[in-house]
Amino acid sequence: MTERSLIFPAAEYRTRVQNLQTRMAQDGLDALLLTTPADVFYVTGFLTRFWESPARPWFIILPAEGDPVAVIPAIGADLMGRTWLQDIITWDAPHPEDDGVSLLAQTLCDLTAVDARIGVPMGLETHLRMPLSDYARLSSRIAPRRFADGTATVQRVREIKSAAEVVKIQEICAIAGRAYDRVPEFAHVGRPLDAVFRDFQIALLQEGADWISYVAGGAGPDGYGDVISPAPPTPLAAGDVLMLDTGAVRDGYFCDFDRNYAVGRASDAARRVQDALWHTTEDVLTRLHPGMLACDVHALFAQGLTAQGVTPGGGRLGHGLGITLTEWPSFTPLDTTPLQAGMVLTLEPGAQVSDGTYIVHEENIHLTDAGAVLLSPRAPRTLPEI
């Protein structure tokens, strides 16, 4: 009889748990307490949009040995019961006086020795999804057990993607690629930018995305200066460069890549920057390998774009990708994270067209022992004209 499980077979989650427990032993942790949607999903397959409601906390305890234990609101019992987890403890939530704190404290005490160090992710790109007052109460109730930083424990395991994870990311990249191919159907001179954004999201859903957590972009003469604001109703004009960027989701996994389009004929300036971005990305794709540092990739892009005669954009030039839209590391001059085979990464160079105007070029890749393998359909060498 097949063991029940969601998204992946139970064996996938058992391997993840074993990897986490191996790292826990190395880091001197006796348990992990996980509270965020991504971390809970990673070890259980519990996938829901109900996380949008901040009214209830959710907890997964991973002991040093054995399977995880879920301590969750009763409303999630049915869905969690369809994952591979066997040990599910619930309470009626929200509870104004004791929203799972006593139950969680007792479970932690039952699973660990009195001198246990319990890991909680506390560093960059983490957050605690429970009230700070409850965290303080929990800390007091489990004493002399104590919480310790579990950031590296979780991140060093999650950053290496299994073959099954890579397939999921490749699937959502293909879905987004098909939606990008349809942009000329609804983007043209006179079309309001906010309408283009809405139609793009519709296309993503029609092509097979489960939901669209992130759509961004911009449009303007030869390029754009802002790619995070909501789309205004400004009509597209001849000479604009339109950029759309998406973090669409399939089975809990994200893509994150953009595409650029010239509205009408592309200017010589936009063509020059597009050409520099495309060729520099090609060069980095051939040179990327495990053992490099994240800052090395930033240097490759900055030096390559400069050699192409354009000014590199500021900020990071890529990042990790997986069950959140962006993951560690960041391709900046300050990030010394070693790159390893199994990582899924974005390459995201940008370059200046004119003062305050840029074009950004992004791809998704899987880093293997043999180098980079594209997961996103490669962007065209020249700007498509619509």
C-alpha positions in Angstrom: 0.0 0.0 0.0 1.4 3.4 -1.0 2.1 5.7 2.0 -0.1 8.8 1.9 1.6 12.0 1.0 1.0 15.3 -0.8 3.0 16.9 -3.7 5.9 14.3 -3.5 6.1 10.7 -2.3 6.8 10.3 1.4 10.3 9.2 0.7 11.2 12.7 -0.5 10.2 14.2 2.8 11.9 11.4 4.8 15.1 12.3 3.0 14.7 16.0 3.8 14.1 15.2 7.4 17.2 12.9 7.5 19.3 15.7 6.0 18.0 18.2 8.5 18.7 15.9 11.4 22.2 15.2 10.2 22.8 19.0 10.0 21.2 19.4 13.4 23.7 17.0 14.9 26.5 18.9 13.4 25.2 22.2 14.7 24.5 20.9 18.2 20.7 21.2 18.0 18.3 18.7 19.7 15.2 19.8 17.8 14.0 22.3 15.3 10.9 24.5 15.7 9.5 25.6 12.3 6.8 28.2 12.0 6.9 29.7 8.5 4.9 28.6 5.4 8.0 27.6 3.4 9.7 25.6 6.2 6.4 23.8 7.2 5.8 23.0 3.5 9.4 21.8 3.0 9.1 19.0 5.6 5.4 18.1 5.3 4.0 19.0 1.9 1.3 21.0 3.7 0.3 23.5 0.9 -2.4 26.0 1.5 -3.3 29.6 0.8 -4.7 29.8 4.3 -1.4 31.2 5.4 -2.7 34.6 4.2 -4.7 34.8 7.4 -2.5 36.0 10.3 -5.0 34.8 12.9 -3.4 31.5 13.6 0.1 30.2 14.3 1.3 26.8 13.0 4.2 24.7 14.4 6.3 21.8 13.2 8.7 20.2 15.7 11.6 18.2 14.2 13.3 16.1 16.9 16.8 14.8 16.7 15.5 11.4 15.8 12.2 10.3 14.3 9.4 12.0 12.3 8.2 15.6 12.7 5.3 16.4 15.0 2.7 19.0 13.9 1.1 21.2 16.6 -1.5 23.1 14.6 -5.0 24.7 14.7 -7.8 22.2 14.4 -8.9 23.8 11.1 -5.8 22.4 9.5 -6.1 18.8 10.8 -7.8 17.4 7.6 -5.2 18.8 5.2 -2.2 17.9 7.5 -3.8 14.5 7.9 -3.3 13.9 4.1 0.4 14.6 4.3 2.9 11.9 5.4 2.9 13.1 9.0 1.4 10.7 11.5 1.7 12.7 14.7 -0.7 15.7 14.6 -1.7 17.6 17.7 -4.4 20.3 17.5 -6.1 23.0 19.4 -9.2 25.2 18.7 -7.7 28.4 17.4 -7.6 31.3 17.6 -7.5 31.2 21.4 -7.1 34.6 22.9 -5.6 33.4 26.2 -3.4 30.5 25.0 -3.1 30.1 21.3 -1.2 26.8 21.3 1.6 27.9 23.6 0.9 25.4 26.4 0.4 22.6 24.0 3.6 23.5 22.1 5.6 23.8 25.3 4.4 20.5 26.6 5.2 18.8 23.3 8.7 20.3 23.1 9.3 19.2 26.7 8.1 15.6 25.9 10.4 15.4 22.9 13.6 16.8 24.3 15.9 16.6 27.4 15.9 19.4 29.9 19.2 20.8 28.6 18.1 20.8 25.0 19.1 23.4 22.4 16.1 23.9 20.1 16.8 25.6 16.8 14.7 28.4 15.4 15.7 30.2 12.2 16.7 33.7 13.4 19.0 35.1 10.7 18.6 36.9 7.4 15.7 35.9 5.2 13.8 34.3 8.2 11.0 35.4 10.4 9.1 34.1 13.4 5.4 33.5 12.6 4.0 33.7 16.1 3.5 36.6 18.4 6.6 37.8 20.2 4.8 37.7 23.5 3.9 34.1 22.9 7.5 33.3 22.0 8.6 34.8 25.3 6.0 32.8 27.2 7.1 29.6 25.4 10.8 30.3 26.2 9.9 30.6 29.8 7.8 27.5 29.9 10.4 25.2 28.3 13.3 26.4 30.5 16.0 25.3 31.1 15.7 24.2 27.5 16.7 27.1 25.3 16.3 28.4 21.8 19.3 28.7 19.5 19.8 30.1 16.0 18.8 27.4 13.5 19.3 29.5 10.4 22.3 27.7 8.9 20.8 24.3 9.8 17.7 24.9 7.7 19.3 27.0 4.9 22.2 24.7 4.2 19.8 21.8 3.6 17.0 23.7 1.8 19.5 25.4 -0.7 20.3 22.0 -2.3 17.4 21.0 -4.4 16.5 17.4 -5.0 15.8 16.1 -8.6 12.1 16.2 -7.8 12.3 19.8 -6.8 14.2 20.8 -9.9 11.5 19.2 -12.0 8.8 21.2 -10.3 10.7 24.5 -10.9 11.3 23.5 -14.5 7.5 22.9 -14.9 6.6 26.4 -13.6 9.3 28.0 -15.7 7.8 26.3 -18.8 4.4 27.6 -17.8 5.7 31.1 -17.5 7.5 30.8 -20.8 4.3 30.0 -22.6 2.6 33.0 -21.0 5.4 35.3 -22.0 5.0 34.0 -25.6 1.4 35.3 -25.5 2.3 38.9 -24.4 2.0 40.3 -28.0 -1.6 39.2 -27.9 -2.5 41.8 -25.3 0.3 44.3 -25.2 0.4 47.0 -27.9 0.5 50.8 -28.4 -2.3 52.4 -26.4 -2.9 49.5 -24.1 -2.8 50.6 -20.4 0.0 49.0 -18.4 -2.3 47.8 -15.6 -4.5 46.0 -18.2 -1.3 44.3 -19.5 -0.4 43.1 -16.0 -3.9 41.7 -15.5 -3.9 39.9 -18.8 -0.5 38.5 -18.1 -1.7 37.0 -14.9 -4.7 35.5 -16.7 -2.3 34.0 -19.3 -0.2 32.4 -16.5 -3.2 30.8 -14.9 -4.5 29.6 -18.3 -1.1 28.0 -19.0 -1.2 26.1 -15.7 0.1 28.2 -12.8 -1.7 27.5 -9.5 -1.5 31.1 -8.4 0.6 34.2 -9.1 2.2 35.5 -6.0 4.3 38.1 -7.8 3.9 40.1 -11.0 6.1 43.2 -11.4 7.6 45.2 -14.2 7.5 48.6 -15.8 7.5 50.4 -19.1 9.0 53.6 -20.4 11.0 55.2 -23.2 14.0 52.9 -23.8 13.6 51.2 -20.4 12.2 51.7 -16.9 13.4 53.0 -13.5 11.0 51.3 -11.2 10.1 47.6 -11.2 8.2 47.1 -7.9 5.3 49.6 -8.0 1.8 48.6 -8.9 1.1 49.1 -12.6 -0.4 52.5 -13.5 -3.1 52.9 -16.2 -0.5 54.7 -18.4 -0.9 53.6 -22.0 2.0 51.9 -23.7 3.6 54.2 -26.3 5.8 53.6 -29.3 9.5 53.6 -28.2 8.7 52.1 -24.8 10.4 49.0 -23.4 8.0 46.8 -21.6 9.2 44.5 -18.9 7.2 41.8 -17.1 8.6 39.8 -14.2 6.7 37.0 -12.5 7.0 34.7 -9.5 4.2 32.2 -10.5 3.7 29.0 -8.4 3.0 25.4 -9.3 2.8 22.8 -6.5 4.4 25.2 -4.1 7.5 26.0 -6.3 8.3 29.3 -7.9 9.8 30.5 -11.1 11.3 34.0 -11.1 12.3 35.5 -14.5 11.4 38.4 -16.6 11.1 39.3 -20.3 11.5 42.6 -22.2 9.6 43.8 -25.2 10.0 46.8 -27.5 6.8 48.6 -28.2 7.2 49.4 -31.8 10.8 49.7 -33.1 13.5 49.3 -30.4 15.9 52.3 -30.2 19.6 51.8 -30.8 20.2 52.5 -27.1 17.8 49.8 -25.9 19.3 47.4 -28.5 22.8 48.0 -27.3 21.9 47.3 -23.7 19.9 44.3 -24.5 22.8 42.9 -26.6 25.2 43.5 -23.7 23.0 41.9 -21.2 22.4 38.8 -23.4 26.0 38.3 -24.2 27.2 38.8 -20.6 24.6 36.3 -19.4 25.8 33.8 -22.0 29.3 34.2 -20.7 28.3 33.7 -17.0 26.2 30.7 -18.0 29.3 29.0 -19.4 31.6 30.0 -16.5 29.4 29.3 -13.5 30.5 26.3 -11.5 30.3 24.9 -7.9 32.9 26.3 -5.6 32.5 29.9 -6.8 31.3 32.4 -4.2 28.1 34.4 -4.6 30.3 37.6 -4.8 32.3 36.0 -7.7 29.1 35.9 -9.8 28.4 39.5 -9.1 31.9 40.4 -10.2 31.5 38.4 -13.4 28.4 40.3 -14.3 29.8 43.7 -13.4 33.0 43.2 -15.3 31.3 41.6 -18.2 28.8 44.4 -18.7 31.5 47.0 -18.3 33.6 45.2 -21.0 30.5 45.4 -23.2 30.5 49.2 -22.8 27.4 49.6 -20.5 27.0 50.6 -16.9 25.9 47.7 -14.6 22.8 48.3 -12.5 23.0 48.5 -8.7 21.8 46.0 -6.2 22.0 42.3 -6.3 22.4 40.6 -9.7 20.7 37.3 -8.8 19.7 35.0 -6.0 18.4 31.6 -4.9 15.0 30.3 -5.9 12.7 27.5 -4.7 9.7 27.4 -2.4 10.0 31.1 -1.9 10.3 33.7 -4.6 13.8 34.6 -3.5 16.1 32.5 -1.4 19.7 32.8 -0.4 22.4 33.5 -1.6 22.4 37.0 -3.1 24.8 37.9 -5.9 26.3 41.0 -4.3 29.8 42.1 -3.6 29.3 41.2 0.1 27.8 37.7 0.0 30.5 35.0 0.3 28.2 32.0 0.3 29.8 29.1 -1.6 27.8 27.9 -4.6 27.1 24.2 -4.6 25.8 21.6 -7.1 22.1 21.3 -6.6 21.3 25.0 -6.1 18.6 26.6 -8.2 19.5 30.3 -8.9 18.5 33.3 -10.8 20.9 35.3 -13.0 19.5 38.9 -12.9 21.9 41.5 -14.4 20.6 44.9 -15.2 22.3 47.8 -17.1 21.7 51.5 -17.5 20.2 52.8 -20.8 20.3 56.4 -19.7 20.2 58.3 -16.4 17.6 56.6 -14.2 16.5 54.2 -16.9 17.5 50.5 -17.0 16.8 47.1 -18.6 16.9 44.0 -16.4 17.5 40.5 -17.9 16.7 37.4 -15.8 17.0 33.6 -16.2 16.6 30.6 -13.8 19.2 28.0 -13.7 20.1 24.7 -11.9 23.7 24.5 -10.9 25.2 21.0 -11.5 28.7 19.6 -11.2 29.0 20.2 -14.9 27.9 23.8 -14.7 24.7 25.8 -15.2 21.6 24.2 -16.8 18.8 26.6 -17.9 15.4 26.0 -16.4 13.7 29.0 -18.0 13.3 29.2 -21.7 16.3 31.4 -22.9 15.4 35.0 -23.6 15.7 36.1 -27.2 19.0 37.7 -28.2 17.3 40.8 -29.6 14.3 42.6 -28.1 11.0 41.3 -29.5 9.0 44.1 -31.1 5.3 44.3 -30.5 
